[in-house]
């Protein structure tokens, strides 16, 4: 099966852009915490020199939307200008856990305000590059945020007991925002990201197997189902609204669910882990829409190993005919751990000094990226003529890689 390329490069970058109010009551701004605001031009240059032509970037709702239809576009304009200089395509992230102060997330007023804001963003950013297809993520990680802002108690509005209600609210916000954006430009595309997970029961509690399956293969898909119109069709979802599924993949996405509800992450050699290619097949069979790895990264000294393992599974998915459009290396630069504030060691570039936020390349991780660019015959730097990925060629090289691996040559 042949699939048309949607994006100009197979490898994407992403910058952590959370703006949540944390459980300590403090509003966070991860673009500032990671220095992406003051290193913006250099970060774009780094992406370009790594052959990355797509990036998940932020329109930070709490900082842009000043209320009463007034917007401060200064940060957005700086970002858009820097990306344009390097011919990098943004996927604009409109709501990354943070809402404006004084906004009741469960209210009709908040939803209407968000939809108006989404329309305003589209009206502002699309004319800056009218020939390019515009990409948006209306609401980041609906499923995860629904838990983090309710029963987990991590983020505002700390609405315990309202998990299912918030998920429905966020889906409606995302659907109506997508429709508003499409009224501005019918070409607009949407990438809806959420964790793709696998869960198992403890060996001594087999009675929890059904609960674990429901958690991983029903609850985790409810938001995408609503966006697609497969569930709660009264919200207005459709396959066109779902558009592109972004699956977020980290080692902690596969876990054992214990009787008390706690999670034990499955180790890399745990035979109960599910291969990534099988999880991608599940998503593909469920929706039959294009898929991207919306976020992925290993930890600390295991970043290169994680990318290697992830890409090997992506090769299998491509060969099986799954419409996998790209892999987003997220975060591109390191981030502070949400709880400890210590640098997490996740990015292609580390940060060692919180004051200067100077970037320090993680050479093994970058070398592994370069290796896979060569495997897939992808450019190792961006050229002026741009262009798009030829997915038929990507699949061809994936098949060649699989053939050589079976022959013991990889």
C-alpha positions as CSV (number, residue, x, y, z in Angstrom):
1,X,0.0,0.0,0.0
2,X,1.4,3.4,-1.0
3,X,0.8,6.5,1.2
4,X,1.4,10.1,0.2
5,X,3.8,12.1,2.4
6,X,2.2,14.8,4.5
7,X,5.3,16.3,6.1
8,X,8.6,17.6,4.5
9,X,10.8,15.4,6.7
10,X,10.4,12.0,8.4
11,X,12.1,13.1,11.6
12,X,10.5,15.9,13.6
13,X,11.6,17.9,16.6
14,X,9.5,19.1,19.5
15,X,10.1,21.7,22.3
16,X,8.5,21.2,25.7
17,X,6.0,24.1,26.0
18,X,3.9,23.3,29.1
19,X,2.2,26.2,30.7
20,X,0.3,24.4,33.5
21,X,-0.3,25.6,37.0
22,X,1.5,22.9,39.0
23,X,0.4,21.4,42.3
24,X,2.6,23.9,44.1
25,X,0.4,26.7,42.7
26,X,3.0,28.1,40.4
27,X,2.4,28.7,36.7
28,X,5.2,27.1,34.6
29,X,6.6,28.3,31.3
30,X,8.8,25.6,29.9
31,X,9.8,27.6,26.8
32,X,11.5,30.1,29.2
33,X,12.8,27.4,31.6
34,X,14.6,25.7,28.7
35,X,15.8,28.9,27.1
36,X,14.1,28.2,23.8
37,X,12.9,31.8,23.8
38,X,16.4,33.3,24.0
39,X,18.0,30.5,21.9
40,X,15.3,30.4,19.3
41,X,17.4,31.2,16.2
42,X,20.2,28.9,17.2
43,X,17.7,26.1,17.9
44,X,16.2,26.5,14.5
45,X,19.7,26.4,13.0
46,X,20.4,23.2,14.9
47,X,17.3,21.6,13.6
48,X,18.2,22.6,10.1
49,X,21.7,21.2,10.4
50,X,20.2,17.9,11.6
51,X,17.9,17.6,8.6
52,X,14.8,18.2,10.6
53,X,12.1,20.2,8.7
54,X,9.1,19.8,11.0
55,X,8.8,20.9,14.6
56,X,6.1,20.9,17.3
57,X,6.0,24.6,18.5
58,X,3.9,26.5,21.0
59,X,1.2,29.2,20.9
60,X,1.0,29.5,24.7
61,X,-2.7,30.1,25.4
62,X,-2.2,31.7,28.9
63,X,0.4,34.2,27.6
64,X,-1.2,35.0,24.2
65,X,-4.9,35.4,25.1
66,X,-5.3,38.6,27.2
67,X,-9.1,38.3,27.3
68,X,-11.9,40.1,25.6
69,X,-10.5,39.2,22.2
70,X,-7.1,40.8,22.8
71,X,-4.0,38.8,21.9
72,X,-0.3,39.3,22.3
73,X,1.4,37.7,19.3
74,X,5.0,38.8,20.1
75,X,6.2,35.3,21.0
76,X,4.4,33.6,18.2
77,X,5.8,36.1,15.6
78,X,9.4,35.6,16.8
79,X,9.0,31.8,16.5
80,X,7.3,32.0,13.1
81,X,10.0,34.3,11.8
82,X,12.8,32.1,13.0
83,X,11.2,28.9,11.5
84,X,10.6,30.6,8.2
85,X,14.2,31.6,7.9
86,X,15.2,27.9,8.1
87,X,12.2,26.6,6.1
88,X,10.9,24.5,9.0
89,X,7.2,23.6,9.1
90,X,5.5,24.2,12.5
91,X,2.8,22.1,14.1
92,X,1.3,24.8,16.3
93,X,0.4,23.5,19.8
94,X,-2.5,25.6,21.0
95,X,-3.2,24.2,24.5
96,X,-0.4,22.5,26.3
97,X,-2.0,21.9,29.7
98,X,-2.3,25.6,30.6
99,X,-5.4,27.8,30.5
100,X,-5.7,31.6,31.1
101,X,-6.0,32.7,34.7
102,X,-9.6,32.9,35.9
103,X,-10.9,30.5,33.2
104,X,-13.3,27.7,34.4
105,X,-12.2,24.8,32.2
106,X,-15.6,23.1,32.5
107,X,-17.6,26.2,31.5
108,X,-19.2,27.0,28.1
109,X,-17.4,30.4,28.4
110,X,-14.0,28.8,28.5
111,X,-14.8,26.6,25.5
112,X,-16.1,29.5,23.5
113,X,-13.0,31.5,24.4
114,X,-10.7,28.7,23.3
115,X,-12.5,28.3,20.0
116,X,-12.3,32.1,19.4
117,X,-8.6,32.0,20.3
118,X,-8.0,29.0,17.9
119,X,-9.6,30.9,15.1
120,X,-7.5,34.0,15.9
121,X,-4.4,31.9,15.9
122,X,-5.2,30.5,12.4
123,X,-6.1,34.0,11.1
124,X,-2.7,35.2,12.4
125,X,-0.3,32.5,11.5
126,X,-1.6,31.1,8.2
127,X,-1.2,34.3,6.2
128,X,2.4,34.5,7.2
129,X,3.1,31.5,4.9
130,X,0.0,31.3,2.7
131,X,1.4,28.6,0.3
132,X,2.2,26.1,3.1
133,X,-0.2,23.6,4.6
134,X,-0.9,24.7,8.2
135,X,-0.7,22.1,11.0
136,X,-2.2,22.4,14.5
137,X,-2.5,20.4,17.7
138,X,-5.6,22.0,19.2
139,X,-5.4,20.3,22.6
140,X,-2.3,18.4,23.7
141,X,-2.7,15.0,25.3
142,X,-6.4,15.1,26.1
143,X,-6.3,11.7,27.9
144,X,-3.2,12.4,29.9
145,X,-4.2,15.9,30.8
146,X,-7.6,14.7,31.9
147,X,-6.0,12.5,34.5
148,X,-3.2,14.9,35.5
149,X,-5.8,17.7,36.1
150,X,-8.3,15.5,38.0
151,X,-7.6,12.4,39.9
152,X,-3.7,12.6,39.8
153,X,-3.8,16.0,41.3
154,X,-0.8,17.3,39.4
155,X,-2.3,20.3,37.5
156,X,-4.9,22.9,37.7
157,X,-7.9,22.6,37.9
158,X,-7.3,19.7,40.4
159,X,-10.8,18.5,39.8
160,X,-10.8,15.1,41.5
161,X,-13.5,12.7,40.4
162,X,-14.1,14.5,37.1
163,X,-11.8,12.6,34.8
164,X,-14.4,11.4,32.3
165,X,-16.2,14.7,32.3
166,X,-13.0,16.6,31.6
167,X,-12.0,14.3,28.8
168,X,-15.3,15.0,27.1
169,X,-15.0,18.7,27.7
170,X,-11.5,18.7,26.1
171,X,-12.7,16.7,23.1
172,X,-15.5,19.1,22.5
173,X,-13.0,22.0,22.7
174,X,-10.7,20.3,20.3
175,X,-13.4,19.4,17.8
176,X,-14.9,22.9,17.7
177,X,-11.5,24.6,17.5
178,X,-10.6,22.3,14.6
179,X,-13.8,23.3,12.8
180,X,-13.1,27.0,13.4
181,X,-9.6,26.7,12.0
182,X,-10.9,24.9,8.9
183,X,-13.3,27.8,8.4
184,X,-10.2,30.0,8.1
185,X,-8.4,27.5,5.9
186,X,-9.9,24.2,4.7
187,X,-6.4,22.9,4.1
188,X,-5.6,22.8,7.8
189,X,-4.3,19.5,9.2
190,X,-4.5,18.3,12.8
191,X,-2.2,16.1,14.8
192,X,-3.9,14.8,17.9
193,X,-1.3,13.4,20.4
194,X,-1.7,11.2,23.4
195,X,0.3,8.4,25.0
196,X,0.0,5.0,23.4
197,X,0.2,2.5,26.3
198,X,0.2,-1.1,27.3
199,X,-0.7,-2.5,30.7
200,X,-0.6,-5.9,32.3
201,X,-1.8,-7.5,35.5
202,X,0.6,-8.7,38.2
203,X,1.4,-12.4,37.9
204,X,-0.2,-13.1,41.2
205,X,-3.3,-11.1,40.4
206,X,-4.6,-12.6,37.1
207,X,-8.1,-11.3,37.9
208,X,-6.8,-7.8,37.1
209,X,-6.0,-8.7,33.5
210,X,-9.4,-7.4,32.2
211,X,-9.0,-4.1,34.1
212,X,-5.5,-3.7,32.7
213,X,-6.7,-4.3,29.1
214,X,-9.6,-1.8,29.6
215,X,-7.1,0.8,30.8
216,X,-4.7,0.4,27.9
217,X,-7.0,-0.4,25.0
218,X,-10.3,1.3,25.8
219,X,-9.8,4.2,28.2
220,X,-6.6,5.3,26.4
221,X,-8.5,5.5,23.1
222,X,-11.6,7.3,24.3
223,X,-10.4,10.7,23.3
224,X,-9.3,9.7,19.8
225,X,-12.6,7.8,19.5
226,X,-14.6,11.0,20.3
227,X,-12.5,13.1,17.9
228,X,-13.1,10.5,15.2
229,X,-16.9,10.4,15.9
230,X,-16.7,6.7,16.8
231,X,-17.9,7.7,20.4
232,X,-20.1,10.6,21.5
233,X,-21.0,11.5,17.9
234,X,-23.1,14.4,19.2
235,X,-19.8,16.3,19.9
236,X,-19.3,16.5,16.1
237,X,-16.1,14.4,15.7
238,X,-15.3,12.8,12.4
239,X,-12.4,11.0,10.7
240,X,-11.5,14.3,9.0
241,X,-11.3,16.0,12.5
242,X,-9.1,13.1,13.9
243,X,-7.0,13.5,10.7
244,X,-3.6,12.4,12.0
245,X,-3.0,10.4,15.2
246,X,0.1,11.3,17.2
247,X,1.2,8.5,19.5
248,X,3.6,9.4,22.3
249,X,6.0,6.6,23.2
250,X,8.3,6.4,26.3
251,X,9.6,3.5,28.3
252,X,7.1,4.3,31.1
253,X,4.1,3.8,28.7
254,X,4.2,0.1,29.4
255,X,3.5,-0.9,33.0
256,X,2.0,-3.4,35.4
257,X,-1.2,-2.1,37.1
258,X,-1.2,-3.2,40.8
259,X,-4.2,-3.9,43.0
260,X,-3.8,-0.5,44.7
261,X,-3.8,1.3,41.3
262,X,-0.1,2.0,41.3
263,X,2.1,1.3,38.3
264,X,5.4,-0.5,37.9
265,X,7.1,0.3,34.6
266,X,8.0,-2.8,32.6
267,X,11.7,-3.1,32.2
268,X,13.2,-3.3,28.7
269,X,13.7,-7.1,28.9
270,X,10.3,-7.8,30.5
271,X,8.7,-10.4,28.2
272,X,5.3,-8.8,28.9
273,X,6.2,-5.7,27.0
274,X,4.4,-5.3,23.7
275,X,6.4,-4.5,20.6
276,X,5.9,-1.0,19.3
277,X,5.1,-2.2,15.8
278,X,2.1,-4.2,17.3
279,X,0.8,-1.2,19.1
280,X,1.1,0.9,15.9
281,X,-0.8,-1.9,14.1
282,X,-3.6,-1.6,16.7
283,X,-3.9,2.1,16.1
284,X,-3.8,1.7,12.4
285,X,-6.5,-1.0,12.4
286,X,-8.7,1.1,14.7
287,X,-8.6,4.4,12.7
288,X,-7.0,3.9,9.3
289,X,-5.6,7.5,9.4
290,X,-2.0,8.6,9.1
291,X,0.1,8.1,12.3
292,X,3.2,9.9,13.6
293,X,5.2,9.2,16.7
294,X,4.2,12.4,18.4
295,X,6.8,12.2,21.1
296,X,9.6,9.8,22.0
297,X,12.9,9.8,23.9
298,X,15.0,7.6,26.0
299,X,16.6,8.6,29.3
300,X,20.1,9.7,30.1
301,X,22.7,7.4,28.7
302,X,20.0,5.2,27.1
303,X,18.8,7.8,24.5
304,X,20.7,6.3,21.6
305,X,19.6,2.8,22.5
306,X,16.0,3.9,22.8
307,X,16.0,5.6,19.3
308,X,17.6,2.4,17.8
309,X,14.9,0.2,19.3
310,X,12.1,2.6,18.4
311,X,13.3,2.9,14.8
312,X,13.7,-0.9,14.4
313,X,10.0,-1.2,15.3
314,X,9.1,1.6,13.0
315,X,10.8,-0.3,10.2
316,X,8.5,-3.3,10.9
317,X,5.5,-1.0,10.9
318,X,6.4,0.6,7.6
319,X,7.0,-2.8,6.0
320,X,3.5,-4.0,7.2
321,X,1.9,-1.1,5.4
322,X,1.1,1.1,8.3
323,X,0.8,4.8,7.3
324,X,3.6,6.0,9.6
325,X,4.5,9.5,8.5
326,X,7.3,10.5,10.9
327,X,9.0,10.3,14.2
328,X,9.1,13.3,16.6
329,X,12.2,13.5,18.8
330,X,10.8,15.1,21.9
331,X,12.1,17.1,23.6
332,X,14.8,18.5,21.2
333,X,16.5,20.2,24.1
334,X,16.4,18.9,27.7
335,X,13.8,19.8,30.2
336,X,13.7,20.0,34.0
337,X,11.9,17.1,35.7
338,X,8.4,18.3,36.7
339,X,8.9,17.1,40.3
340,X,12.6,17.5,41.1
341,X,13.5,20.3,38.7
342,X,16.7,18.5,37.9
343,X,17.6,18.2,34.3
344,X,16.0,15.0,33.0
345,X,18.6,14.2,30.2
346,X,16.0,13.5,27.5
347,X,17.0,15.7,24.6
348,X,19.3,15.7,21.6
349,X,20.9,18.6,23.4
350,X,21.5,18.8,27.2
351,X,21.4,21.9,29.4
352,X,23.9,22.1,32.2
353,X,23.5,25.8,33.3
354,X,20.0,27.0,34.2
355,X,21.1,30.6,33.8
356,X,22.5,30.5,30.3
357,X,20.7,27.4,29.1
358,X,23.6,26.7,26.7
359,X,23.0,23.6,24.6
360,X,25.4,20.7,24.9
361,X,25.0,18.0,22.2
362,X,24.3,14.4,23.2
363,X,26.7,13.0,20.7
364,X,25.6,9.3,20.9
365,X,21.9,10.3,20.4
366,X,22.8,12.6,17.4
367,X,25.0,9.9,15.9
368,X,22.1,7.4,16.1
369,X,19.8,9.9,14.4
370,X,22.4,10.3,11.6
371,X,22.6,6.5,11.2
372,X,18.9,6.2,10.7
373,X,18.8,9.1,8.2
374,X,21.4,7.2,6.2
375,X,19.4,4.0,6.5
376,X,16.3,5.7,5.1
377,X,18.3,7.9,2.7
378,X,17.0,11.0,4.4
379,X,18.8,14.4,4.2
380,X,21.2,15.1,7.0
381,X,20.7,18.8,6.6
382,X,18.0,21.0,5.1
383,X,18.5,22.2,1.5
384,X,17.1,25.4,0.1
385,X,14.8,23.6,-2.4
386,X,12.8,22.0,0.4
387,X,10.5,19.3,-0.9
388,X,8.7,16.5,0.8
389,X,9.6,13.0,2.0
390,X,9.0,10.3,-0.6
391,X,7.3,7.7,1.6
392,X,7.6,5.0,-1.1
393,X,11.3,5.4,-0.9
394,X,11.2,5.3,2.9
395,X,9.3,2.1,2.8
396,X,11.7,0.7,0.2
397,X,14.7,1.4,2.4
398,X,12.8,0.0,5.4
399,X,12.2,-3.2,3.5
400,X,15.9,-3.3,2.5
401,X,16.9,-2.8,6.1
402,X,14.6,-5.7,7.2
403,X,16.0,-7.9,4.5
404,X,19.6,-7.2,5.6
405,X,18.7,-7.7,9.3
406,X,17.2,-11.1,8.5
407,X,20.3,-12.0,6.6
408,X,22.4,-11.0,9.7
409,X,23.9,-8.0,8.0
410,X,22.4,-5.4,10.4
